Amino acid sequence: MSATHGLLALTRPVTRGHAGVMTKDREGRAAPVGVRSGPAAAGGRRARLQPRWFIVAFWHGHRAVLRATGGRFGLWRPKPGGWGTLWLTTRGRRSGKVRKVVLGYVDDGDNLVTMAMNGWGPAEPAWWLNLQAHPDAVVRTRDGTLQVRARRAQGAERERLWATWASIDKDLDDYASRRPRETAVVVLEPHERAGSGAE
């Protein structure tokens, strides 16, 4: 097993089911998924989360592997009960320079769906801030390169996509509750479909 795959084994979500798209906050009130929800399990258990420095170091290492191999290693397709990885190229909102980042994603029809989780840190990830300023981007997956346009999922679409992610990671709501803001569900639409919006 390579060093990269060893790190992946430590951070890849466990396949589990999910009861629904509403959770309870710390006072027991119903709360939308991904918005300050309480511990995922009864009795106040908090899901174990790797230290942020480790998460950041892992993704930097993953990106280094992609760059060193020209994308030949480090990208995989989503499978039932699991996410895939993509290489996203954005334009810096301030510098205008090309920025690249490795993200997990799931398929939703022709669209690719990722989350602006920033390793579950408090700040918004730079790539998501870049996409809000310049939504047109380039994505490389195991199957090739796509020109995409990014948008934030809203309402029922967001709940549906959040539930898809939660079916992969049983601790998703707990992780999201550690951030001071709603975690954006980001839809990357191929250019020929971009602008059609959610159905």
C-alpha positions as CSV (number, residue, x, y, z in Angstrom):
1,M,0.0,0.0,0.0
2,S,1.4,3.4,-1.0
3,A,1.9,6.2,1.5
4,T,-0.9,8.1,-0.2
5,H,-3.4,5.3,0.1
6,G,-2.4,4.8,3.8
7,L,-3.4,8.4,4.5
8,L,-6.6,7.9,2.5
9,A,-7.5,5.0,4.7
10,L,-7.3,7.2,7.8
11,T,-9.6,9.9,6.3
12,R,-12.0,8.2,4.0
13,P,-15.6,8.1,5.4
14,V,-17.1,4.9,6.6
15,T,-20.2,3.7,4.7
16,R,-23.3,3.9,6.9
17,G,-27.0,4.7,6.6
18,H,-28.6,8.0,7.6
19,A,-32.0,8.4,9.3
20,G,-33.1,11.6,7.7
21,V,-32.3,15.2,6.8
22,M,-33.3,16.9,10.1
23,T,-31.3,16.7,13.3
24,K,-31.6,18.0,16.8
25,D,-29.6,20.9,18.2
26,R,-28.1,20.9,21.7
27,E,-31.4,21.9,23.2
28,G,-33.3,19.2,21.4
29,R,-34.9,21.5,18.8
30,A,-35.2,20.4,15.2
31,A,-32.5,21.9,13.0
32,P,-31.7,21.7,9.3
33,V,-28.8,19.4,8.4
34,G,-25.4,21.0,8.5
35,V,-26.4,24.0,10.7
36,R,-25.1,23.8,14.2
37,S,-26.7,20.4,14.9
38,G,-25.7,18.5,18.0
39,P,-23.8,15.3,18.6
40,A,-24.7,12.6,16.1
41,A,-25.2,9.9,18.7
42,A,-27.3,9.7,21.9
43,G,-25.5,10.5,25.2
44,G,-23.5,13.4,23.8
45,R,-20.9,11.3,22.0
46,R,-18.8,13.4,19.7
47,A,-17.4,11.8,16.5
48,R,-13.6,11.6,16.4
49,L,-12.1,14.0,13.9
50,Q,-8.5,14.0,12.9
51,P,-6.6,17.2,14.0
52,R,-6.9,20.0,11.5
53,W,-3.2,20.1,10.8
54,F,-3.3,16.4,9.8
55,I,-6.3,17.0,7.5
56,V,-4.5,19.9,5.8
57,A,-1.2,18.0,5.6
58,F,-3.0,15.0,4.0
59,W,-4.7,17.1,1.3
60,H,-1.5,19.0,0.6
61,G,0.3,15.6,0.2
62,H,-2.5,14.3,-2.0
63,R,-2.2,17.4,-4.2
64,A,1.6,17.0,-4.4
65,V,1.1,13.4,-5.7
66,L,-1.3,14.6,-8.4
67,R,1.1,17.3,-9.5
68,A,4.1,15.0,-9.5
69,T,2.3,12.4,-11.6
70,G,0.3,14.8,-13.9
71,G,-2.9,13.5,-12.4
72,R,-2.2,9.8,-13.2
73,F,-2.5,8.9,-9.5
74,G,-4.7,10.2,-6.8
75,L,-8.0,10.5,-8.6
76,W,-10.8,7.9,-8.3
77,R,-14.5,7.6,-9.3
78,P,-17.3,7.6,-6.7
79,K,-18.5,4.1,-5.9
80,P,-21.8,3.1,-4.2
81,G,-21.4,4.2,-0.6
82,G,-18.3,6.2,-1.2
83,W,-17.0,9.4,-2.7
84,G,-14.5,10.1,-5.5
85,T,-11.8,12.7,-5.8
86,L,-11.5,15.6,-8.3
87,W,-8.9,18.2,-9.1
88,L,-10.5,21.7,-9.2
89,T,-8.9,24.7,-10.9
90,T,-10.2,28.1,-9.9
91,R,-9.2,31.7,-10.5
92,G,-8.1,33.6,-7.4
93,R,-10.7,36.2,-6.4
94,R,-8.0,38.8,-5.6
95,S,-4.9,37.7,-7.4
96,G,-6.6,36.3,-10.6
97,K,-4.0,33.5,-10.5
98,V,-4.7,29.9,-11.2
99,R,-5.4,27.9,-8.0
100,K,-5.8,24.1,-7.7
101,V,-7.3,22.0,-5.0
102,V,-8.2,18.4,-4.5
103,L,-11.8,17.7,-3.3
104,G,-14.0,14.8,-2.6
105,Y,-17.2,14.6,-4.6
106,V,-20.3,12.5,-5.5
107,D,-22.2,12.3,-8.7
108,D,-25.7,13.7,-9.1
109,G,-26.7,12.9,-12.6
110,D,-24.3,14.8,-14.8
111,N,-23.4,17.2,-12.0
112,L,-20.5,16.8,-9.5
113,V,-21.3,17.7,-5.9
114,T,-18.8,18.7,-3.2
115,M,-18.8,20.4,0.2
116,A,-17.2,23.6,1.3
117,M,-16.1,22.0,4.6
118,N,-12.5,23.3,4.8
119,G,-11.5,20.3,6.9
120,W,-14.3,21.2,9.2
121,G,-12.4,24.4,10.2
122,P,-14.3,27.6,11.0
123,A,-13.4,29.6,7.9
124,E,-14.7,29.3,4.4
125,P,-12.3,27.4,2.1
126,A,-10.4,29.7,-0.4
127,W,-11.6,27.6,-3.4
128,W,-15.2,28.3,-2.5
129,L,-14.6,32.0,-2.0
130,N,-12.9,32.0,-5.5
131,L,-15.9,30.2,-7.0
132,Q,-18.3,32.7,-5.6
133,A,-16.3,35.5,-7.3
134,H,-15.6,33.5,-10.5
135,P,-18.0,30.5,-10.8
136,D,-16.6,29.2,-14.0
137,A,-13.9,26.6,-13.3
138,V,-12.2,23.5,-14.6
139,V,-12.5,20.0,-13.1
140,R,-10.3,17.0,-13.7
141,T,-11.6,13.6,-12.8
142,R,-10.6,10.0,-13.5
143,D,-12.7,10.3,-16.6
144,G,-11.2,13.5,-18.0
145,T,-11.5,17.3,-17.9
146,L,-14.7,19.3,-17.7
147,Q,-15.5,23.0,-17.9
148,V,-18.0,23.6,-15.1
149,R,-20.0,26.4,-13.4
150,A,-20.4,26.3,-9.7
151,R,-23.5,27.2,-7.7
152,R,-24.7,26.7,-4.1
153,A,-27.4,24.2,-3.6
154,Q,-30.5,25.6,-1.9
155,G,-33.7,24.3,-0.2
156,A,-34.9,20.8,-1.1
157,E,-32.0,20.2,-3.4
158,R,-29.5,20.9,-0.6
159,E,-31.4,18.6,1.8
160,R,-31.4,15.8,-0.8
161,L,-27.7,16.2,-1.6
162,W,-26.8,16.5,2.1
163,A,-28.6,13.3,2.8
164,T,-26.6,11.6,0.0
165,W,-23.4,12.7,1.7
166,A,-24.7,11.7,5.1
167,S,-25.4,8.2,3.8
168,I,-21.7,7.9,3.2
169,D,-20.5,9.5,6.4
170,K,-22.6,8.8,9.5
171,D,-20.9,11.6,11.4
172,L,-21.5,14.3,8.9
173,D,-24.0,16.3,11.0
174,D,-21.7,16.1,14.0
175,Y,-18.8,17.4,12.0
176,A,-20.8,20.2,10.5
177,S,-22.0,21.3,14.0
178,R,-18.4,22.3,14.8
179,R,-18.4,25.1,12.3
180,P,-19.9,28.5,13.0
181,R,-21.7,28.7,9.7
182,E,-23.7,26.5,7.3
183,T,-21.5,24.2,5.2
184,A,-22.2,25.0,1.6
185,V,-23.1,22.1,-0.7
186,V,-21.5,23.1,-4.0
187,V,-22.9,21.8,-7.3
188,L,-20.5,21.8,-10.3
189,E,-22.5,21.8,-13.5
190,P,-20.9,20.9,-16.9
191,H,-21.0,24.1,-19.1
192,E,-23.6,22.7,-21.5
193,R,-26.0,22.3,-18.6
194,A,-24.9,25.2,-16.4
195,G,-27.6,27.9,-15.8
196,S,-30.5,25.4,-15.9
197,G,-30.6,25.4,-12.0
198,A,-32.1,22.8,-9.7
199,E,-35.1,20.9,-10.9
